[in-house]
Amino acid sequence: MTASGTCRIRTECGTGAATAAHPKSAAQHGVLVTNGRVGIIFQSYALFPNLTVEGNTAFGLRVSGMGNADIARRVDETLELIGLPTPRRRYPAELSGGQQQRGALARALAIRPRILLLDEPLSALDAQIRASLRKDLRDLQRQLGITALFVTHGQEEAPAISHCVVVMSQGRVEQIGTLAEIYRAPATEFVTSFVGTTNLLDAAVFNAADGTVRLGDVTLATGRTLPEGRVRLAIRPEALTPDTLGDATNNFAAAVRSVTFLGAIVRLRLTGPAGIRLTGDLHGDAAARFRPTGTC
């Protein structure tokens, strides 16, 4: 669905650095990988195909030498905890994807790990099951008091499960902080482009001291001191808002190329100063002005 026209845009832009909020570490727990209880959940679940849900859950307990009566009690507790008591005698091939993931979670939690490692465990599941399991994982982590390391490419999963996020690229840590800190004040260009949607633009510094830059014949204020020369400017789509014509700071004309309805937001594709391409996300009354019309 598309529409066209012209609107006036006001924006907030800039970059910055985030502060870190560190989770409990293995060192704080006094745990070594060689002798600590570490639970692992793999992307492919890696359940033993020749063992039932019950057998998979009991596997680590048997290896540790726990007695049969204690194993039975722990398996019952764990399967009840994760909501998988009914299919306990089924084999992995007889389970749905969500049930297999819960089976893998049961096996990892049965040993009562001090650290839980999760390697993109929800990537193979559909959206509804992912959302349900995200909440369950977070609730279980809090209930059991386990330090968890969750590897994911899903930006919805990171804030839903974690209170501290580490963004990595090519094996190097780019930034550590809460997702809000990382989103609002990305430390590098990679973080800016990787976390959320953003408009990355090349701009010429007009006045380094007061932080103004030029995009074509338009001057924008960043609100911070800048180096001389050229810079990369980051503008989040939600920072672009329709405005009336005027001489206000960060106010420029843009042509609407397309309008896409995305439920809670309306996404505009725009052509701004000097032909730059921009994406803007509108909410509420601002979105109503541009909402696509028509029937099918």
C-alpha positions as a Markdown table, in Angstrom:
| # | Residue | x | y | z |
|---|---|---|---|---|
| 1 | Met | 0.0 | 0.0 | 0.0 |
| 2 | Thr | 1.5 | 3.3 | -1.0 |
| 3 | Ala | 0.7 | 7.0 | -1.0 |
| 4 | Ser | 2.6 | 10.1 | -2.0 |
| 5 | Gly | 2.8 | 13.8 | -1.0 |
| 6 | Thr | 5.1 | 16.2 | 0.9 |
| 7 | Cys | 5.4 | 16.8 | 4.6 |
| 8 | Arg | 7.6 | 18.8 | 7.0 |
| 9 | Ile | 9.9 | 16.7 | 9.2 |
| 10 | Arg | 11.3 | 17.5 | 12.7 |
| 11 | Thr | 14.0 | 15.2 | 14.0 |
| 12 | Glu | 16.3 | 14.4 | 17.0 |
| 13 | Cys | 19.7 | 13.0 | 16.1 |
| 14 | Gly | 23.1 | 12.2 | 17.7 |
| 15 | Thr | 25.3 | 9.5 | 19.0 |
| 16 | Gly | 26.8 | 8.6 | 22.4 |
| 17 | Ala | 28.1 | 6.0 | 24.8 |
| 18 | Ala | 26.3 | 3.6 | 27.1 |
| 19 | Thr | 26.9 | 2.6 | 30.6 |
| 20 | Ala | 27.1 | -1.1 | 31.6 |
| 21 | Ala | 25.0 | -3.2 | 33.9 |
| 22 | His | 26.8 | -6.4 | 34.6 |
| 23 | Pro | 25.1 | -9.7 | 35.6 |
| 24 | Lys | 26.4 | -12.1 | 38.1 |
| 25 | Ser | 29.5 | -13.8 | 36.7 |
| 26 | Ala | 30.9 | -17.2 | 37.1 |
| 27 | Ala | 33.7 | -15.7 | 39.2 |
| 28 | Gln | 31.2 | -14.2 | 41.6 |
| 29 | His | 29.6 | -17.6 | 42.0 |
| 30 | Gly | 33.0 | -19.3 | 42.5 |
| 31 | Val | 32.2 | -21.7 | 39.6 |
| 32 | Leu | 34.7 | -23.2 | 37.3 |
| 33 | Val | 33.6 | -24.9 | 34.1 |
| 34 | Thr | 35.6 | -28.0 | 35.1 |
| 35 | Asn | 33.8 | -28.5 | 38.3 |
| 36 | Gly | 30.7 | -26.4 | 38.3 |
| 37 | Arg | 27.2 | -27.4 | 37.3 |
| 38 | Val | 26.6 | -26.0 | 33.8 |
| 39 | Gly | 23.4 | -26.5 | 31.9 |
| 40 | Ile | 23.5 | -26.2 | 28.1 |
| 41 | Ile | 20.5 | -25.8 | 25.7 |
| 42 | Phe | 21.4 | -26.2 | 22.0 |
| 43 | Gln | 19.8 | -24.6 | 19.0 |
| 44 | Ser | 19.0 | -28.1 | 17.7 |
| 45 | Tyr | 17.8 | -29.3 | 21.1 |
| 46 | Ala | 20.1 | -32.3 | 20.9 |
| 47 | Leu | 17.8 | -34.6 | 22.8 |
| 48 | Phe | 18.8 | -38.2 | 22.8 |
| 49 | Pro | 16.5 | -39.9 | 20.3 |
| 50 | Asn | 16.6 | -43.3 | 22.1 |
| 51 | Leu | 15.5 | -41.8 | 25.4 |
| 52 | Thr | 12.0 | -40.6 | 26.4 |
| 53 | Val | 11.5 | -37.1 | 27.9 |
| 54 | Glu | 11.8 | -38.7 | 31.3 |
| 55 | Gly | 15.1 | -40.4 | 30.3 |
| 56 | Asn | 16.5 | -37.3 | 28.8 |
| 57 | Thr | 15.7 | -35.3 | 31.9 |
| 58 | Ala | 17.3 | -37.9 | 34.2 |
| 59 | Phe | 20.4 | -38.3 | 32.0 |
| 60 | Gly | 22.6 | -35.8 | 33.8 |
| 61 | Leu | 21.5 | -37.0 | 37.2 |
| 62 | Arg | 22.4 | -40.6 | 36.4 |
| 63 | Val | 25.8 | -39.5 | 35.2 |
| 64 | Ser | 26.4 | -37.6 | 38.5 |
| 65 | Gly | 25.6 | -40.7 | 40.4 |
| 66 | Met | 22.4 | -39.7 | 42.1 |
| 67 | Gly | 20.2 | -42.5 | 43.5 |
| 68 | Asn | 17.1 | -43.8 | 41.7 |
| 69 | Ala | 14.7 | -42.4 | 44.2 |
| 70 | Asp | 16.2 | -39.0 | 44.2 |
| 71 | Ile | 16.3 | -39.0 | 40.4 |
| 72 | Ala | 12.6 | -39.9 | 40.2 |
| 73 | Arg | 11.7 | -37.1 | 42.6 |
| 74 | Arg | 13.9 | -34.5 | 40.7 |
| 75 | Val | 12.5 | -35.5 | 37.3 |
| 76 | Asp | 9.0 | -35.1 | 38.6 |
| 77 | Glu | 9.8 | -31.7 | 40.1 |
| 78 | Thr | 11.5 | -30.5 | 36.9 |
| 79 | Leu | 8.9 | -31.7 | 34.4 |
| 80 | Glu | 6.2 | -30.1 | 36.6 |
| 81 | Leu | 8.2 | -26.9 | 36.8 |
| 82 | Ile | 8.5 | -26.4 | 33.0 |
| 83 | Gly | 5.0 | -27.6 | 32.2 |
| 84 | Leu | 5.8 | -30.9 | 30.6 |
| 85 | Pro | 4.5 | -33.7 | 32.9 |
| 86 | Thr | 2.1 | -35.4 | 30.4 |
| 87 | Pro | 4.4 | -36.5 | 27.5 |
| 88 | Arg | 7.1 | -37.7 | 29.8 |
| 89 | Arg | 7.2 | -41.2 | 28.3 |
| 90 | Arg | 7.3 | -40.0 | 24.7 |
| 91 | Tyr | 10.4 | -40.0 | 22.5 |
| 92 | Pro | 11.7 | -36.8 | 20.9 |
| 93 | Ala | 10.3 | -37.8 | 17.5 |
| 94 | Glu | 6.8 | -37.9 | 19.0 |
| 95 | Leu | 7.0 | -34.3 | 20.3 |
| 96 | Ser | 6.2 | -30.9 | 18.8 |
| 97 | Gly | 9.0 | -28.3 | 18.4 |
| 98 | Gly | 7.9 | -26.5 | 21.5 |
| 99 | Gln | 7.7 | -29.7 | 23.5 |
| 100 | Gln | 11.2 | -30.7 | 22.4 |
| 101 | Gln | 12.5 | -27.4 | 23.5 |
| 102 | Arg | 10.9 | -27.8 | 26.9 |
| 103 | Gly | 12.5 | -31.3 | 27.0 |
| 104 | Ala | 15.9 | -29.8 | 26.4 |
| 105 | Leu | 15.2 | -27.2 | 29.1 |
| 106 | Ala | 14.2 | -29.9 | 31.5 |
| 107 | Arg | 17.4 | -31.8 | 30.9 |
| 108 | Ala | 19.5 | -28.7 | 31.5 |
| 109 | Leu | 17.6 | -27.6 | 34.6 |
| 110 | Ala | 17.4 | -31.1 | 36.3 |
| 111 | Ile | 21.0 | -30.9 | 37.4 |
| 112 | Arg | 20.2 | -27.5 | 39.1 |
| 113 | Pro | 23.0 | -25.7 | 37.2 |
| 114 | Arg | 24.7 | -22.6 | 38.6 |
| 115 | Ile | 25.1 | -21.3 | 35.0 |
| 116 | Leu | 22.7 | -21.9 | 32.1 |
| 117 | Leu | 24.1 | -21.5 | 28.6 |
| 118 | Leu | 21.5 | -21.1 | 25.8 |
| 119 | Asp | 22.6 | -21.1 | 22.1 |
| 120 | Glu | 19.7 | -19.6 | 20.1 |
| 121 | Pro | 17.3 | -22.1 | 21.6 |
| 122 | Leu | 14.1 | -20.5 | 20.2 |
| 123 | Ser | 15.2 | -19.8 | 16.6 |
| 124 | Ala | 13.5 | -22.9 | 15.1 |
| 125 | Leu | 10.1 | -22.2 | 16.7 |
| 126 | Asp | 7.1 | -20.2 | 15.4 |
| 127 | Ala | 6.4 | -16.7 | 16.7 |
| 128 | Gln | 3.6 | -17.6 | 19.2 |
| 129 | Ile | 5.6 | -20.5 | 20.8 |
| 130 | Arg | 8.7 | -18.3 | 20.9 |
| 131 | Ala | 6.9 | -15.6 | 22.8 |
| 132 | Ser | 5.5 | -18.1 | 25.3 |
| 133 | Leu | 8.9 | -19.7 | 25.9 |
| 134 | Arg | 10.6 | -16.4 | 26.3 |
| 135 | Lys | 8.4 | -15.5 | 29.2 |
| 136 | Asp | 8.8 | -19.0 | 30.7 |
| 137 | Leu | 12.6 | -18.9 | 30.4 |
| 138 | Arg | 12.7 | -15.5 | 32.1 |
| 139 | Asp | 10.4 | -16.6 | 34.9 |
| 140 | Leu | 12.3 | -19.8 | 35.5 |
| 141 | Gln | 15.6 | -18.0 | 35.6 |
| 142 | Arg | 14.3 | -15.6 | 38.2 |
| 143 | Gln | 12.6 | -18.4 | 40.2 |
| 144 | Leu | 15.7 | -20.6 | 40.3 |
| 145 | Gly | 18.2 | -17.8 | 40.7 |
| 146 | Ile | 20.4 | -19.1 | 37.8 |
| 147 | Thr | 22.9 | -17.0 | 35.9 |
| 148 | Ala | 22.0 | -17.4 | 32.2 |
| 149 | Leu | 24.0 | -16.6 | 29.1 |
| 150 | Phe | 21.6 | -16.4 | 26.1 |
| 151 | Val | 23.0 | -16.2 | 22.6 |
| 152 | Thr | 20.5 | -14.7 | 20.1 |
| 153 | His | 20.2 | -12.7 | 16.9 |
| 154 | Gly | 16.6 | -11.9 | 17.9 |
| 155 | Gln | 16.2 | -8.3 | 19.1 |
| 156 | Glu | 12.8 | -9.2 | 20.6 |
| 157 | Glu | 14.4 | -12.0 | 22.6 |
| 158 | Ala | 17.2 | -9.9 | 24.2 |
| 159 | Pro | 15.0 | -7.5 | 26.2 |
| 160 | Ala | 12.4 | -10.1 | 27.0 |
| 161 | Ile | 14.9 | -12.4 | 28.6 |
| 162 | Ser | 17.9 | -10.4 | 29.7 |
| 163 | His | 18.6 | -7.4 | 31.9 |
| 164 | Cys | 22.1 | -7.0 | 30.5 |
| 165 | Val | 22.9 | -7.2 | 26.8 |
| 166 | Val | 26.4 | -7.7 | 25.1 |
| 167 | Val | 26.5 | -6.8 | 21.4 |
| 168 | Met | 29.3 | -8.6 | 19.6 |
| 169 | Ser | 30.6 | -8.5 | 16.0 |
| 170 | Gln | 33.3 | -10.8 | 14.6 |
| 171 | Gly | 34.0 | -12.1 | 18.1 |
| 172 | Arg | 34.6 | -8.6 | 19.5 |
| 173 | Val | 32.5 | -6.9 | 22.2 |
| 174 | Glu | 31.0 | -3.7 | 20.7 |
| 175 | Gln | 29.0 | -2.6 | 23.7 |
| 176 | Ile | 27.6 | -3.8 | 27.1 |
| 177 | Gly | 24.5 | -2.3 | 28.7 |
| 178 | Thr | 20.7 | -2.6 | 29.0 |
| 179 | Leu | 18.9 | -2.7 | 25.7 |
| 180 | Ala | 17.5 | 0.8 | 26.3 |
| 181 | Glu | 21.0 | 2.2 | 26.9 |
| 182 | Ile | 22.4 | 0.5 | 23.8 |
| 183 | Tyr | 19.4 | 1.6 | 21.6 |
| 184 | Arg | 19.5 | 5.2 | 22.8 |
| 185 | Ala | 23.2 | 5.7 | 23.0 |
| 186 | Pro | 25.0 | 3.2 | 20.7 |
| 187 | Ala | 28.8 | 3.2 | 21.1 |
| 188 | Thr | 29.7 | 2.2 | 17.5 |
| 189 | Glu | 28.2 | 2.4 | 14.0 |
| 190 | Phe | 27.8 | -1.4 | 14.0 |
| 191 | Val | 25.7 | -1.2 | 17.2 |
| 192 | Thr | 23.7 | 1.7 | 15.7 |
| 193 | Ser | 22.8 | -0.3 | 12.6 |
| 194 | Phe | 22.4 | -3.7 | 14.2 |
| 195 | Val | 20.1 | -2.8 | 17.1 |
| 196 | Gly | 16.7 | -1.6 | 15.8 |
| 197 | Thr | 16.1 | 0.3 | 12.6 |
| 198 | Thr | 18.0 | 3.5 | 11.9 |
| 199 | Asn | 18.8 | 6.1 | 9.2 |
| 200 | Leu | 22.6 | 6.3 | 8.7 |
| 201 | Leu | 23.6 | 9.4 | 6.8 |
| 202 | Asp | 26.9 | 11.1 | 5.7 |
| 203 | Ala | 26.9 | 14.7 | 6.8 |
| 204 | Ala | 29.4 | 17.6 | 6.7 |
| 205 | Val | 30.2 | 19.3 | 10.0 |
| 206 | Phe | 29.1 | 23.0 | 9.7 |
| 207 | Asn | 30.1 | 24.2 | 13.2 |
| 208 | Ala | 32.1 | 21.7 | 15.3 |
| 209 | Ala | 31.7 | 23.7 | 18.5 |
| 210 | Asp | 27.9 | 23.9 | 18.5 |
| 211 | Gly | 27.5 | 20.5 | 16.8 |
| 212 | Thr | 25.7 | 21.5 | 13.7 |
| 213 | Val | 25.9 | 19.6 | 10.4 |
| 214 | Arg | 24.8 | 20.1 | 6.9 |
| 215 | Leu | 22.7 | 17.7 | 4.8 |
| 216 | Gly | 22.5 | 19.4 | 1.4 |
| 217 | Asp | 21.2 | 22.9 | 2.1 |
| 218 | Val | 19.7 | 22.0 | 5.5 |
| 219 | Thr | 21.4 | 22.6 | 8.8 |
| 220 | Leu | 20.7 | 20.1 | 11.6 |
| 221 | Ala | 21.7 | 20.5 | 15.3 |
| 222 | Thr | 23.1 | 17.4 | 17.1 |
| 223 | Gly | 23.5 | 19.1 | 20.5 |
| 224 | Arg | 27.1 | 18.0 | 21.0 |
| 225 | Thr | 30.6 | 19.0 | 20.1 |
| 226 | Leu | 31.8 | 17.3 | 16.9 |
| 227 | Pro | 35.1 | 16.8 | 15.1 |
| 228 | Glu | 35.9 | 18.8 | 12.0 |
| 229 | Gly | 35.2 | 17.2 | 8.6 |
| 230 | Arg | 32.5 | 14.7 | 7.8 |
| 231 | Val | 30.5 | 12.5 | 10.2 |
| 232 | Arg | 28.0 | 9.7 | 10.2 |
| 233 | Leu | 24.6 | 10.8 | 11.4 |
| 234 | Ala | 22.2 | 8.4 | 13.0 |
| 235 | Ile | 18.4 | 9.2 | 13.1 |
| 236 | Arg | 16.0 | 6.7 | 14.5 |
| 237 | Pro | 12.7 | 6.4 | 12.4 |
| 238 | Glu | 10.6 | 7.3 | 15.4 |
| 239 | Ala | 12.6 | 10.6 | 15.8 |
| 240 | Leu | 11.1 | 11.8 | 12.5 |
| 241 | Thr | 7.7 | 13.5 | 13.1 |
| 242 | Pro | 5.4 | 15.5 | 10.8 |
| 243 | Asp | 5.6 | 19.2 | 11.5 |
| 244 | Thr | 4.2 | 22.5 | 10.1 |
| 245 | Leu | 6.3 | 24.6 | 7.9 |
| 246 | Gly | 8.6 | 26.9 | 9.7 |
| 247 | Asp | 12.2 | 27.7 | 10.8 |
| 248 | Ala | 12.4 | 25.5 | 13.8 |
| 249 | Thr | 15.6 | 23.6 | 14.6 |
| 250 | Asn | 15.9 | 20.3 | 12.7 |
| 251 | Asn | 13.0 | 21.1 | 10.4 |
| 252 | Phe | 13.2 | 20.2 | 6.7 |
| 253 | Ala | 11.0 | 19.2 | 3.8 |
| 254 | Ala | 10.7 | 15.6 | 2.7 |
| 255 | Ala | 8.6 | 13.8 | 0.0 |
| 256 | Val | 6.7 | 10.7 | 1.0 |
| 257 | Arg | 7.5 | 7.9 | -1.4 |
| 258 | Ser | 5.5 | 5.1 | 0.3 |
| 259 | Val | 3.3 | 4.4 | 3.3 |
| 260 | Thr | 3.2 | 0.9 | 5.0 |
| 261 | Phe | 0.7 | 0.0 | 7.7 |
| 262 | Leu | 2.4 | -2.1 | 10.4 |
| 263 | Gly | -0.2 | -2.3 | 13.1 |
| 264 | Ala | 0.9 | 0.0 | 15.9 |
| 265 | Ile | 2.9 | 2.1 | 13.6 |
| 266 | Val | 2.8 | 3.6 | 10.1 |
| 267 | Arg | 6.1 | 3.4 | 8.2 |
| 268 | Leu | 7.0 | 6.2 | 5.7 |
| 269 | Arg | 9.7 | 6.0 | 3.1 |
| 270 | Leu | 10.9 | 9.5 | 2.5 |
| 271 | Thr | 13.2 | 11.5 | 0.2 |
| 272 | Gly | 14.8 | 14.3 | 2.1 |
| 273 | Pro | 17.4 | 17.0 | 1.5 |
| 274 | Ala | 19.9 | 16.4 | -1.3 |
| 275 | Gly | 17.9 | 13.3 | -2.3 |
| 276 | Ile | 18.7 | 11.3 | 0.9 |
| 277 | Arg | 16.4 | 8.3 | 1.6 |
| 278 | Leu | 14.9 | 8.2 | 5.1 |
| 279 | Thr | 12.5 | 5.9 | 7.0 |
| 280 | Gly | 10.1 | 7.3 | 9.5 |
| 281 | Asp | 7.8 | 5.5 | 12.0 |
| 282 | Leu | 4.7 | 7.3 | 13.2 |
| 283 | His | 2.3 | 6.5 | 16.0 |
| 284 | Gly | -1.1 | 7.7 | 17.1 |
| 285 | Asp | -2.5 | 10.9 | 15.6 |
| 286 | Ala | 0.6 | 11.5 | 13.5 |
| 287 | Ala | 0.1 | 8.1 | 12.0 |
| 288 | Ala | -3.6 | 8.6 | 11.2 |
| 289 | Arg | -2.7 | 11.4 | 8.8 |
| 290 | Phe | -0.7 | 9.0 | 6.6 |
| 291 | Arg | -2.6 | 5.7 | 7.1 |
| 292 | Pro | -3.2 | 4.0 | 3.8 |
| 293 | Thr | -6.7 | 3.8 | 2.5 |
| 294 | Gly | -8.5 | 1.5 | 0.1 |
| 295 | Thr | -10.2 | -1.9 | 0.0 |
| 296 | Cys | -9.2 | -5.3 | -1.4 |
